[in-house]
Amino acid sequence: MKSQRMLILVASLALFGAAGPSMAQDTATYMNAELVTADPIRRIVVVRGAGGTKETFDLDDTVGSVGPVKPGDRVVLTVHAGVGRRRVTAIAKAASSSGVVIVAPTPLTPRTAAVVVAPATTTVVAVQNKAAAKDAFARQVALLSQDAKPIDATWASFVTACKAQPVHTNDGREWFGLWDNRVQADYSSGQCREMFNQMVQSGEAIKQGMAAAETVALKSLTAGEMRDIRKMNLMDWDGWALPPPQKREP
């Protein structure tokens, strides 16, 4: 019995040693490109890089769809280059000229290799997956926060010109209050109504992007971890699922 237990232990350690290097090489990189085609049936993605060269990637098994992206869109790919062919684990629409980012609602965490070894190995894989999911969510929130800056500028003018009485917040944007009716303002002038409509239109894209990103992140991150990332980017708010406020006639 003792020799049998030793053999099992040696075999487990051998498996862990074999799996460890391959998992360490399975790192994520990010690529900006133009989407040529994405075929969920054949499980391939073809893009055109900065030099005009086409590249083909496998579509990871965890990605069920490519969301709102379509051929010709500028996209950001999350690429994992582990053993075998490179695979795409997430596709996000890159920032457009209007400063809007729409995140494709696809899983962001890399697939977990099914390795039957000691429990410690399973823990290592889970930690790696969680770190990848946290990094992906942080990047998306940072991009959306950057694209919210033009709305911040419109909001500053709106507060002055329209006598807005916002609800002050340290970890989010004051204009989030337009969605939950916390902001009171004077809409008697056409200029104020137009600024309101501009903020709602641009803010909806930001809001929808955050809602999509959080839907994916909730599979791997806790509410507290997500809140900390939102706070770091002045995006801490719980109203991402709220409907848009009704636009005002100019």
Beta strands, then each sheet from edge to edge (+ up, - down):
strand 1: 28-39
strand 2: 44-48
strand 3: 54-59
strand 4: 74-80
strand 5: 87-93
sheet 1: 1+ 2- 3+ 5+ 4- 1+
end
